[in-house]
Amino acid sequence: TISSVERARRTPQPELLVAVDALLECGGLLASAAEDVERAKTRRRVRHPEWFKDYARLEQEAVELHDYSSLVLPGLLQTEAHANVVFRTRQPFLDAATIEQRVAARLDRQQIFNRWPPPFTTFTIEESILRRPLGGWNVHREQLEALLRFGALRGVELQVLPMERKEHPSLGGPFIMVTPKGKSQVAYLEVQHISRLITDPDEVRILAARYGSIRAQALTPEESLTLIKKMLGDR
């Protein structure tokens, strides 16, 4: 086992790292890597539903991504606790193993923010979503704080569409515009776990124009983050 690990033919298990650390008196250096190995194992367990795999692949190749959310927070911005509530309360109910896989897959998608250069991403979120304390206040507070961190990332613009607006350019529901590297922009729709990838240029153009109208009616990124901070302070 030791020989295989040293020659990079085998990944060391967390238990081995902890045991060797103690035996060789490494002062926690090897033991600290056990958590990284465990996270890597989780990533290998990532499984997207069949209907979502095509979009997930495009998302990982994206140089631009624009998300309008009207009912639920974008998966790319969800915390582990929030995502767990989303999948745990879904009906019909999912078993524990499937929930674990779906949450891990959702968190794994956030790797795109760690790329260099990062994709240019914009998120326009209905204020009503932020007003719903999904999972209770503790889960919701953690999620709002996470939105502030995401909104501060380079290449990310987060906007909130206020509930007080008297007109709305997209009452037909949420959608995502994604531009994979070296490819044309496409759109993605998902309603009640029925998904559709739109590649027709005319349909894509219409949705892109609609997204521009949505952003124009939303608060600016700075105003949006200020609103989220106020929501945290009001509690």
Secondary structure, DSSP 4 states (H G I P E B T S, - for coil): -HHHHHTTSSPPPHHHHHHHHHHTT-TTTTGGGHHHHHHHHHHHT----GGGHHHHHHHHTEEEEEEEESSS--GGG--HHHHHHHHHS-SSPPPHHHHHHHHHHHHHGGGGGGSSSPPEEEEEEEHHHHHS-TT-HHHHHHHHHHHHHHHTSTTEEEEEE-TT-S--S-TT--EEEEEETTS--EEEEEETTEEEEE--HHHHHHHHHHHHHHHHHSPPHHHHHHHHHHHHHH-
